[in-house]
Amino acid sequence: MKKETVLYGIIVILLITIAVGITYIVMDNKNNNNNDTKVKENNKNKVQEKNTLTEEEINKYLNYVPLNFNYNVYKEKQSNINNIPKQALISEALKNELSCWDNENCPFDMNLKIRLKYELSFNYEGEFIDRYYFPFDYIKNKVSENYNISIDNLEETKTKDDMYEFGLSFIFQSNYFLSLGGGIYTQEVSYIDSYEVNDELIIYEYHAYYYDKTLNDYYNNYEIELDDDPLTELKNNKDKFTKYKHTFKAKDNGYYYYSSEVVS
């Protein structure tokens, strides 16, 4: 009888131990499932947050689209950073940084006088440039940020064909980009039709330029007389103007320009 009692007690203890173990495993799995759910919900929230951009952010990325005298994306059926000349990408980066001079808040020494080494355009050898210049590393970082490419080992500008032009003309020498002056004679107008944000940023845009009271399409050469402000005219007549798809790829905490194509 004592043996049976002892054996019964051992069986009970074993059953209790197994039950506790099962309960712990079930509870642990339940907690893990809850944690997985939380992770998925958090990821979902992050995606939802990323799916919305401000108008300022959209315009910032559209400013990366190359539109200058070296290369104009809006005249081409399809373009990407593999076939757009570096010269054009550098020109666009320079153009986007001009405002720091106008606002007097450039993050580098703005009080230099840099002597020209070559005679180019309407400037002369030995002339000093003391405004609208940019250190090489500053523009190098902007080109990397905007286009995900390197411009290391860039050769100095020695001929007019090597200048960076978007109305203003720039040259590269003595480790600086230097403005030789110039002017911009057309005005751009952009109407954002829609955009998508996931792993890539896609912006659908109608784009035109206006000059001498006409609104003009770069790609199909369509033009109309301006009876209203340019943006309203473009919006009201968008079916006659070219629609572009711009693709930006994710990098760090933002996007870099990758390609453009005509979609209608």
N, C-alpha and C positions, 0 to 999 in steps of 0.2 A: 504493500500500500504506500509506503514511504517513497519507493522507487517511482511508482506511478505519479505521485504528487510532485516529486521533483521534475520528472519528465514533462508533466503538464505545465509546470511553471516555466520551464525552459522554452516550451513551444509558445506560450503566451508572450514571453519576452521577445522571442524572435518575430512573432507576428506584429507586435507593437513597433519593433525596430524597422521592419519592412514598411509598415504603414506610414511611419514618420518619414522614411526615405522617399516613398512615393509622393507624399504630400509636398515635400521640399522640392522634388523634381518638377512636379506640376506647377507649383507656385513660381519656381525659378523660370520655367518656360513661359509662364504667363507674363512675368515681369519683362522677360526678353522680348516677347511679342509686343508689349506696351511700348518698350523702348524703340523697337523697329517702327511702330506706328508713329511715334513722336518724330523720329528721324525723317520718315517719309513726309510727314506733315510740314516739318521745318524746311525740307528741300522744296516742297511744293510752294511754300510761302516765299522762299528765295526766288524761285522761278517767276512767281507772280510779281514780285517786286521788280525783277529785271525786265518784265514784259512791258513796262511803261517808261517812256523817256519824256523829259520836258522839251518844250520847243527850242529852248536854248541849247540843249544837248544835241538835238537833231541837226540844228543849224551848224553846230560846231563840227559834226562829222561831215556834213555836206561841204564844208569849207576845205576838206581834204581832197575833194574831187579835183583833179588837175584841169585847170582852165587858164591857160597862159599862151604866150606867143611861141613857146617851145613845143607845146602840145595841148590840144583842146579835145578832151574826151567827148564833148557834146557834138563834135563833127564826125565821130566814128560810130560804126554799128556796134562794135564790141571792143573793149579795152580791158587790160588788167596790168598789174604791176610788173609782170614779166615782159611785157612788150612796150610799156611806156618808158621813154628815156629817163634816166636818173636826172638829167638836166631839168626836165619838166617837173619832177617831184621836188627837187631842191627849190625851183622857182616858186612853187606853190607854198612850200614851207616858209620861204622868205616873205611872200605876200601876206601870209597869215600872221606874221610877227611884227609887221610895220606899226601896228597900233601902240606898241609899247613906247615907240619914239614919240608919237603924238601925245600920249598920256604921260610921258616923261617918267616911266616906271620900268625901264628895261633892267633886268637883273644882271647887269655887267656895267663896266665903266663907260659912261656916256660922254666923257670929256677928252677923248683921244683925238689926235690928228694923224692920219695914216697917209703916207706918201704913195702915190701911184707909181708903179714900176714900168708900166707900158702905156703907150699912147693908143687909146681906144675911143671910138665914137667921137664925141665932141669934147672929150677931156684930154689932158696933156700929161706927158711924162713929168713927174716931179710935182704935180698938183696934189694938194692935200684934201683928203676926205674927212670931214669932222661931223657928219650926220648920216643917219641911215646906214650904219655898218653893223655887222654881227660877227662875233667870234665863231670860228669854225666849230668848236665843240658844242656851242649852243644850238646851232642849226643841225649839226650831226644828230644830237639827241632828239630834236623835233622830227627829223626825217625818220629816225628809227621808231619813234612813238606813232607817227601818222601813217607810215608805210611798211614798217617792219623790215627795212633794208639798211645796209651799212654803206656809208660813203667814205670809208677810209681810203687813203692813198689817192685822194682827189687831186688832179693836176691843176696848176694855176691857169687862169684865163689869159691867153695871149692873142686871140683873134676875136673878131666880132661874132663869129659863128659859135664861139664857146661861152657867150654871155648868157646869163639867166634873165629872162625877160618876161614881164607881164604888164607892160606899159612902162613901168620903171625898169631900168637896166642895171643888173648887178654883175660884178666880176668877182673872182676869187683869187686873192694873192696875199702873201705875207700872213697866212693863216686867218684871214678875215674875208667876209663877203662885204663888198663895198658898192654903194649905189652910185651910178653915174648920172642919175636923173631920168627924166622922161615924163610921160603922162598917160593917163587912161581915158579913152574917148568914148567908150560904150558903157552902158549900165546894164547889169544883170538883173533878171527877175526870175524867181523860183516859186513854184506852187507845189507843195508837198501833198500828194494824193493819199498816200497811206504808208505805213511802215510795219515791220514785223520784227520782234526781238525774241530770239531763242539762243541757240549756239552761235548764230550769226545775226547781224543787224542788216535787214533789207529795207531800203528806202525807195519808194516809187515817187518819181518827181517829174513834173513838167518844167522845162527850162527854156528861156528865151532871152534875147537882149533887145534893148530899145535904144534907138539912135535917130535923131532928126525926125521925131514925131511918128516913128513907125516901130512896131513890135515884130521882131524877126526870129525865125527858127534856124538854129545852127545847122541842123541835119537835113531838113527837106527844103530849106530856103523859102519857106512860106513867110509872108509878111502881111500885116494889116496896119491901117492907119489908127492911131491912138485917139479914141473918142472919150476914154475914161483913163483912170490911173492904170499903169502897166499891169499890176497884179490882178486887178479886176478884169481887165481885158484878157489876160492869159487864162484866168479861171473860167470866164464865160465862153471862151473859144478853145478850150483845151482839146476838144476832139479834132482840131485842125493842127495842133502842135504835137511834137514828138514827146512820147512818154519814155522815161529812162528807169532802169532798175539798177540801183547801186548796192553792191555787196560789201559789207565790212566784217572782218573776222575778229573773234574775241582775242584779247591779249591783256594780261594783267587785270586791271580794273576797268578796262574800256574796250574799244575796238579800233582796228586800223583799216584803212581803205584797201580793198582788194581788186574790185572790178566794176565796170559799168557796161550796160548793154541797152540797145533800143528794144522796147517791148511792143510799141505801137506807134 
